[in-house]
Amino acid sequence: MQTNKHNEFLDRPYARRQWMAQAAAGLLGVHCLPSFEQIASAAPPYALAKQVIMLTMRGAMSHIDTFDPKPGRESQGETKAIQTKTPGIQFGAHLPKLAAMSDDLAIIRSMTTETGDHEQGTYFLRTGYKKINSIQHPAMGSWLLNAMGKISKTLPGNVLVGNGNDHPNAGFLDPKMLPVPIADPAKGLENIKSPAYLSEDNFKRRLTLAGKIDSDFRKKYGGAEMEAYNELYREAVRLMGSTELAAFDINKESEEVRSGYGANKFGQGCLLARRLIKAGVRFVEVEFGGWDMHNQIFTEMPTRAGQLDQAFSYLLSDLKSTGLLKSTIVVLQTEFGRTPKINENTGRDHHPGVFSCVLAGAGIKTGQAYGASDEDGRSVDKDGVSVEDFNTTIAAALGIDIAKEHIAPNGRPFKIGGGGKPLTRLLA
């Protein structure tokens, strides 16, 4: 009876994954594992970008106080507007460094969505699909890794820098497309080395023992999913003995560079992203929370926007100086915007009607603003852009076949980016 209950538990996908993670931790002493218009051709014309850095502003960044100011309107509040390097384009006053680099940016000022809920909005933004109970969709990093493959044979192809709360992960794709989580960029990839009390010989013996114990389990529950998890563990073991692990150590950078990015988690996360891109990681997402400013927005905005301004501008400069920007697309995104009306707590509330996102780097025509919100920043005035269009544009800039259908386990077809139309005016 006890055996039947055990088998029933292991028959559930989540339980199998949990069991394998726990087994690895106990036996090995390791804890780090965890597809324009519809295009008929399989070779899209836009294929300049090879890697992606995605900066996700969690909490819904105010468009009016950052990339779409409304000078002279009541909705502007206390945040002043400043002129950028690009004629006719202004930013909020807390983004002076980015204003001086506006020719390197493409500002989308007509993003629009239907949900003002953080969890639903962030899921939609990351996957290109609305959240439903019947299936979990892959996040963009997993989509792209699955379509393009790894660059480095040793390093992971997909990394998430941040807390990862509510992240869709690999969705219905193979578990090997999962992002490797980095909670603190200053600490890098933790628990990847074998414990001090284990010699190399003892560690190898544990690996052999784990393989023997696991053999019956693999025979009973073998298949594509199991093999994907096995490969995940094999990759982790290879990484443990690799000199390429140094890519995760931002302490190897000079103090000048580290301070240039900003002495905060987001700034150091952007530095880590640059190191990983240089080392051959396909996709890196860096989270930056704290944008849910229902209260005292004009007190909070200088610090938050200041950190964004310093880190994002330094990242672009660093990528340019090393030549990496020629092959890397940089994405700044947020789940929705904030209200033009300032509330009784001197804050702005959730506003899905219109908001702003930014693209830069390879495959993107920069030095322009795409679309427009109305005079108060309340709704789309010209060239509305859906979340699906936004994600499909990123995929098109990478040369991915955005018309190709990927069949999920439930038999339903899905497309990378959500099946939207790419913004051809933004594609180089």
Secondary structure, DSSP 8 states (H G I E B T S, - for coil): -HHHHHHHHHTSHHHHHHHHHHHHHHHH------------SSS-S-----EEEEEEETT---STTTTS--TTSGGGTT--EEE-SSTT-EEETT-HHHHTTGGGEEEEEEE--S---HHHHHHHHHHSS---SS-----HHHHHHHHH--SSSSS-SEEEES--TT--TTTTS-GGG--EEES-TTT-STT-S--TT--HHHHHHHHHHHHHHHHHHHHHS-SHHHHHHHHHHHHHHHHHT-GGGGGG-GGGS-HHHHHHH-SSHHHHHHHHHHHHHHHT-SEEEEEE-----SS-HHHHHHHHHHHHHHHHHHHHHHHHHTTGGGTEEEEEEES-EE-SS--TTS---EE-S-EEEEEEETTB--SEEESEE-TTSSSEEES-B-HHHHHHHHHHHTT--TT--EE-TTS-EE-TTSS----GGGB-
